[in-house]
Amino acid sequence: MNAEVTRLRQTVRRLETESEIARRLADFDDKGPKRTRIYRFIAKESENFPTAALCRVCRVSKSAYYAWANKGEGPSDAVVAEAHLANRIYDIWKRSRRRYGAPRVTAALWKLGEHASEKRVARLMAELGIAASRAGTR
C-alpha cells in the first residue's frame, strides 16, 4: 500500500511539473523559427525544471537540444562557405554578361583557386535563379 501511495505521489508531482512547463511555454513570447523558440525556452527554464522534463513536454529529444545548445545560434561554417561560393558564382556569371553556365563558371572558379564541383555550381546557380543566356535570345 505504501509503495502505491509513493508511486501515485510521484506521478502527481510529475504531472504538476509538466503542467507548469506547458503553461510557461504557452506564455513564452519569443520570435524566430518554432524549433529555435522551443530550444530558447528550454535554455531559459532549465534553471527551474529538469532538462529531461522540459524536453519531454516540448517534444524534442535531449540530444537535439544539447546539440543546439553546444553549437550556438550562429550559422555553421558550411553555411558560410556555401554563401561565399554563391557570391563568387554570381559575380563570375555577372562579369560574363550572364552568358556562362555551370561548366564555364566552374572553370573560372578553379582559375581563381576556388575548388567546387560542376554539380555543386549548377545547384547553386539554380538556387540563385541564374542560368546562361542562350544564343539568339538576347
C-alpha positions in Angstrom: 0.0 0.0 0.0 2.8 2.5 0.9 4.6 1.7 -2.4 1.4 2.5 -4.3 0.9 5.8 -2.5 4.5 6.8 -3.1 4.1 6.0 -6.8 0.9 8.0 -7.1 2.6 11.0 -5.3 5.5 10.9 -7.8 3.0 10.7 -10.7 1.1 13.7 -9.4 4.3 15.7 -8.8 5.5 14.8 -12.4 2.1 15.8 -13.9 2.1 19.1 -11.9 5.6 19.9 -13.2 4.7 19.1 -16.8 1.5 21.2 -16.5 3.5 24.2 -15.2 6.1 23.8 -18.0 3.3 23.7 -20.6 1.7 26.8 -19.1 5.1 28.7 -19.2 5.7 27.5 -22.8 2.3 28.9 -23.9 3.3 32.3 -22.2 6.8 32.3 -23.6 7.0 35.2 -26.1 9.9 34.8 -28.5 10.4 35.4 -32.2 12.0 33.1 -34.6 11.5 29.6 -36.0 9.4 27.3 -33.8 12.3 24.8 -33.1 14.7 27.6 -32.1 12.0 29.2 -29.9 11.5 25.9 -28.1 15.2 25.5 -27.6 15.5 29.0 -26.2 12.6 28.3 -23.8 14.3 25.1 -22.6 17.5 27.0 -22.0 15.7 29.7 -20.1 13.6 27.3 -17.9 16.4 24.8 -17.3 17.2 26.7 -14.1 13.7 25.9 -12.8 13.0 22.5 -14.2 14.9 19.4 -15.1 16.0 19.4 -18.8 14.6 16.0 -19.3 11.1 17.1 -18.3 11.4 20.3 -20.4 12.4 18.2 -23.5 9.6 15.7 -22.8 6.9 18.4 -22.6 8.2 20.3 -25.6 8.5 17.0 -27.6 12.2 17.4 -28.6 14.9 15.0 -27.9 17.5 15.8 -25.3 20.3 15.1 -27.7 18.9 17.6 -30.3 18.6 20.2 -27.6 22.1 19.7 -26.3 23.5 19.7 -29.9 21.7 23.1 -30.4 23.0 24.4 -27.0 26.6 23.4 -27.7 26.5 24.7 -31.3 25.3 28.3 -30.6 23.0 30.2 -32.8 25.3 31.5 -35.5 25.4 29.9 -38.9 27.6 26.9 -39.4 30.9 27.1 -41.2 29.4 25.0 -44.1 26.5 27.6 -44.5 29.0 30.5 -44.5 31.2 28.7 -47.1 28.2 27.9 -49.3 27.1 31.6 -49.2 30.6 32.7 -50.0 30.7 30.3 -53.0 27.3 31.5 -54.2 28.5 35.1 -54.1 31.6 34.1 -56.2 29.4 32.3 -58.7 27.0 35.2 -59.1 30.0 37.6 -59.6 31.5 35.4 -62.3 28.2 34.9 -64.0 27.5 38.7 -64.0 31.0 39.5 -65.3 30.4 37.1 -68.2 27.5 39.3 -69.1 25.2 36.5 -68.0 26.5 34.1 -70.7 28.3 31.5 -68.6 26.7 28.3 -67.5 27.8 25.9 -64.8 30.8 24.4 -66.7 32.3 27.8 -67.5 31.6 29.2 -64.1 33.3 26.1 -62.6 36.3 26.6 -64.7 36.5 30.3 -63.7 36.3 29.3 -60.1 39.1 26.8 -60.5 41.3 29.5 -62.1 40.6 31.7 -59.0 41.7 28.9 -56.7 38.1 28.1 -55.6 37.5 24.3 -56.0 33.9 23.3 -56.4 32.3 20.5 -58.5 30.3 21.4 -61.5 27.2 19.8 -59.9 27.6 22.0 -56.9 27.9 25.1 -59.1 24.9 24.0 -61.1 22.8 23.5 -57.9 23.8 26.9 -56.5 23.1 28.6 -59.8 19.6 27.0 -59.8 19.0 28.2 -56.3 20.1 31.7 -57.2 17.8 31.5 -60.3 20.6 32.3 -62.7 21.5 30.5 -66.0 23.5 31.0 -69.1 21.7 33.1 -71.8 21.1 31.1 -74.9 22.3 32.1 -78.3 19.8 34.2 -80.2 17.7 35.0 -77.1 19.1 38.4 -76.4 
